[in-house]
Amino acid sequence: MPEENLTLKPEPFQQTVTLSQGRGMTRPPPRILLLIDKRGNREQVARQLKQHGELLIPASGSLPEQGFDLAIVDGAGLCRWHDQLRQARQHELPVFLPVMLIMSPTELRHHNKKYRDAIDEFIITPIDTEEFFERTAMLLRARRLAEQQRQHLVHTINHDRTTGLPARELFLKHLETAIQWADPGTEKLYVVAGRIPMKRFVQSLGHGVTEDIIEAVVSDLRECMGDRFVMSRFNSDEGATALPSDSSLKDVSRFSQKLIQAIQRPRFIRGEWIRPVARVGIAIYPDDAIDATGLLEAASIAMSEASQPGIPHFYSRGLRDRTLQFLRIESELHQALERQELELWFQPKFRLSDLAMAGAEALIRWRKPSGEMVSPGVFIPVAEQAGLIQRIDSWVLEAACAALARWRESGLDCPRIAVNITPADLSAEGFVTWLQQLIDKYGLTPSSIGVELTETMLMNVDQHIQDSLKALRACGIQVSIDDFGTGYSSLGYLQQLPADVLKIDKSFVDHIPHNKHGQLITNAIIALGEQFGLELVAEGIETREQLEYLRKRGVQTGQGFLVSRPLPEPEFIEAMKNGLSIDPGAE
């Protein structure tokens, strides 16, 4: 059919017709695709529309990959682009993707009906400008409305109606993304699945009670946990949560506790007090599964296998056991602090030259009401992770000062008690002042108290901690580096760190005097201590040969089972009264 020029009536266009978004909207302008073959006609239409949208003109034989909101074609363009337009419209279904055909009266008479399946609107030349803009705006409004309906439909499909939480498929997509970004060699991802059995509540209070309970639980979790966790709901009584990739075992334990507490909190719903129970399962990437579906299934299986409500069940048995032990110890440790179940024991330090008492190290012990003793190696790591270590250290420091004051009042003398502390104590605001006031409270001198920190703890201390150590030494409190040699020691490290005492770790003492490698390391540590003017204390002396070896090489002080194990206070008092000697049964 013949190609005709398009003409737009020259009448002034007085009425403003907005083709982009409504007032106050911030959506991007519509993308208008011009498929008009004749260059002059294309440029004429483009001039009319350039202020009202982003114009797209294909530079090749394909439609733009970024998509479009409206296509305007002429007769030749329709023949050329018909198949691609149909495919684009099919791809957008159920969203409306409009196409407008501009044609002359001649083309109208000869128009091929087989192309009508790709057309929604047509306009006859010469074009009435006002009519052109009104029809264009109408098609774009229909397009926007269809997009909004699709977005609403997608949100409805992918989110829970009551809570707004992601549904299963959206949650799995999030999990897939997290797994793609995670390094399976160094990072772990945790998924926590939870279920609230609802049958007994539904039977007595109706089906609506399920939504009331879930809404209340989710509200509590959002309030206490914030938005760091991606929570979801799959059906009436089940859901799952993905923890951030930087989460630790402590984080998953904490979240599980919060989840259980939120679920099992008594609630007044529909005129009745109810107490739901929680069944919680935990799975770990990459330990339990390497894909999103498998990881969620593992958490769900763990949840189903949870035999005791209110206790999280790990799909990985080993980690589950450790976490359950952590939770139980943490709970019991809180009670121990309240019930004063902690005790202070003392291991004598002695001069290697004559076994005279040179002081003591205060060591915490936990005796349960049943009489069972819990090893510090078990509960101290839990206290550190649970944020209880500063509270425990404060208790130990005060108990040590009180004990020393009692002994001196009764005429007994222990030159100094050393207490283990952590960088967290030194970082606490006012720690040094508090310790000075504590020493004054019990009528002691600062030299009566020493503090010990392990070498590993001191490897990356900041300036504030170094200043605190300097302040302790300045007021006369002795600072010891414990377990020396087990970290990454260096001359620069020793030179910068404010310390008075170097304690040689038991692992090196064990290898002397018969192991040459052990002798070399121990001798090197002794040389370092002497070079920097530090007092040397050897830990873990268990044989006469070890004692003699260390004494001959200039070590002044030691502690170990050869002379005395850690003692409860009554036995330590007897040791102060009677003096120290080699224990015949210790070797």
LINRATA-V219789 format. One record per backbone hydrogen bond with DSSP energy under -1.0 kcal/mol. NH is the residue of the N-H (numbers start at 1). CO is the residue of the C=O. If there is no record, write none. Layout:
nh: <NH | NH>
co: <CO | CO>
This chain:
nh: <9 | 25 | 32 | 33 | 34 | 35 | 42 | 43 | 44 | 45 | 46 | 47 | 48 | 49 | 50 | 52 | 54 | 56 | 67 | 69 | 70 | 71 | 72 | 73 | 74 | 78 | 79 | 80 | 81 | 82 | 85 | 86 | 87 | 88 | 89 | 90 | 91 | 92 | 95 | 100 | 101 | 102 | 103 | 108 | 109 | 110 | 115 | 116 | 118 | 119 | 120 | 121 | 123 | 125 | 127 | 132 | 133 | 134 | 135 | 136 | 137 | 138 | 139 | 140 | 141 | 142 | 143 | 144 | 145 | 146 | 147 | 148 | 149 | 150 | 151 | 152 | 153 | 154 | 155 | 156 | 157 | 158 | 160 | 164 | 167 | 171 | 172 | 173 | 174 | 175 | 176 | 177 | 178 | 179 | 180 | 181 | 182 | 186 | 187 | 189 | 191 | 192 | 193 | 194 | 195 | 196 | 202 | 203 | 204 | 205 | 206 | 209 | 210 | 212 | 213 | 214 | 215 | 216 | 217 | 218 | 219 | 220 | 221 | 222 | 223 | 224 | 225 | 226 | 230 | 231 | 232 | 233 | 234 | 235 | 239 | 241 | 242 | 243 | 247 | 252 | 253 | 254 | 255 | 256 | 257 | 258 | 259 | 260 | 261 | 262 | 263 | 264 | 267 | 269 | 272 | 274 | 279 | 281 | 282 | 283 | 285 | 288 | 295 | 296 | 297 | 298 | 299 | 300 | 301 | 302 | 303 | 304 | 305 | 310 | 311 | 313 | 315 | 320 | 321 | 322 | 323 | 324 | 325 | 326 | 327 | 328 | 329 | 330 | 331 | 332 | 333 | 334 | 335 | 336 | 337 | 338 | 339 | 341 | 343 | 345 | 346 | 347 | 349 | 350 | 351 | 352 | 355 | 358 | 359 | 360 | 361 | 362 | 363 | 365 | 367 | 368 | 371 | 374 | 378 | 379 | 380 | 383 | 384 | 385 | 386 | 388 | 389 | 392 | 393 | 394 | 395 | 396 | 397 | 398 | 399 | 400 | 401 | 402 | 403 | 404 | 405 | 406 | 407 | 408 | 409 | 410 | 411 | 412 | 417 | 418 | 419 | 421 | 426 | 427 | 428 | 431 | 434 | 435 | 436 | 437 | 438 | 439 | 440 | 441 | 442 | 443 | 444 | 448 | 449 | 450 | 451 | 452 | 453 | 455 | 458 | 459 | 466 | 467 | 468 | 469 | 470 | 471 | 472 | 473 | 474 | 475 | 476 | 477 | 478 | 480 | 481 | 482 | 484 | 486 | 494 | 495 | 496 | 497 | 500 | 501 | 502 | 503 | 504 | 505 | 508 | 509 | 510 | 511 | 512 | 515 | 519 | 520 | 521 | 522 | 523 | 524 | 525 | 526 | 527 | 528 | 529 | 530 | 531 | 532 | 533 | 534 | 535 | 537 | 538 | 539 | 541 | 547 | 548 | 549 | 550 | 551 | 552 | 554 | 555 | 557 | 558 | 559 | 562 | 563 | 564 | 567 | 572 | 573 | 574 | 575 | 576 | 577 | 578 | 579 | 583 | 586>
co: <127 | 22 | 54 | 70 | 56 | 72 | 38 | 39 | 40 | 41 | 42 | 43 | 44 | 45 | 46 | 49 | 30 | 32 | 64 | 31 | 31 | 98 | 33 | 100 | 35 | 74 | 75 | 76 | 77 | 78 | 81 | 82 | 83 | 84 | 85 | 86 | 87 | 88 | 92 | 71 | 121 | 73 | 123 | 104 | 105 | 106 | 112 | 113 | 115 | 116 | 99 | 99 | 101 | 103 | 7 | 128 | 129 | 130 | 131 | 132 | 133 | 134 | 135 | 136 | 137 | 138 | 139 | 140 | 141 | 142 | 143 | 144 | 145 | 146 | 147 | 148 | 149 | 150 | 151 | 152 | 153 | 154 | 165 | 160 | 158 | 167 | 168 | 169 | 170 | 171 | 172 | 173 | 174 | 175 | 176 | 177 | 178 | 183 | 183 | 285 | 283 | 241 | 281 | 239 | 279 | 237 | 198 | 199 | 200 | 201 | 202 | 206 | 207 | 208 | 209 | 210 | 211 | 212 | 213 | 214 | 215 | 216 | 217 | 218 | 219 | 220 | 221 | 222 | 242 | 229 | 240 | 166 | 238 | 238 | 194 | 192 | 230 | 190 | 244 | 248 | 249 | 250 | 251 | 252 | 253 | 254 | 255 | 256 | 257 | 258 | 259 | 260 | 274 | 272 | 269 | 267 | 195 | 193 | 313 | 191 | 189 | 284 | 291 | 292 | 293 | 294 | 295 | 296 | 297 | 298 | 299 | 300 | 301 | 278 | 308 | 280 | 282 | 316 | 317 | 318 | 319 | 320 | 321 | 322 | 323 | 324 | 325 | 326 | 327 | 328 | 329 | 330 | 331 | 332 | 333 | 334 | 335 | 336 | 365 | 363 | 567 | 361 | 359 | 558 | 356 | 556 | 351 | 349 | 349 | 416 | 347 | 418 | 345 | 343 | 341 | 372 | 368 | 366 | 375 | 375 | 376 | 379 | 380 | 381 | 382 | 383 | 383 | 388 | 389 | 390 | 391 | 392 | 393 | 394 | 395 | 396 | 397 | 398 | 399 | 400 | 401 | 402 | 403 | 404 | 405 | 406 | 408 | 407 | 448 | 360 | 450 | 452 | 422 | 423 | 424 | 428 | 430 | 431 | 432 | 433 | 434 | 435 | 436 | 437 | 438 | 440 | 439 | 445 | 446 | 417 | 478 | 419 | 480 | 482 | 454 | 456 | 462 | 463 | 464 | 465 | 466 | 467 | 468 | 469 | 470 | 471 | 473 | 472 | 449 | 451 | 501 | 453 | 503 | 483 | 490 | 491 | 492 | 493 | 479 | 479 | 535 | 481 | 537 | 484 | 505 | 505 | 506 | 508 | 509 | 511 | 515 | 516 | 517 | 518 | 519 | 520 | 521 | 522 | 523 | 524 | 525 | 526 | 527 | 528 | 530 | 529 | 500 | 502 | 557 | 504 | 559 | 543 | 544 | 545 | 546 | 547 | 548 | 551 | 550 | 536 | 350 | 538 | 541 | 560 | 560 | 346 | 568 | 569 | 570 | 571 | 572 | 573 | 574 | 575 | 562 | 583>
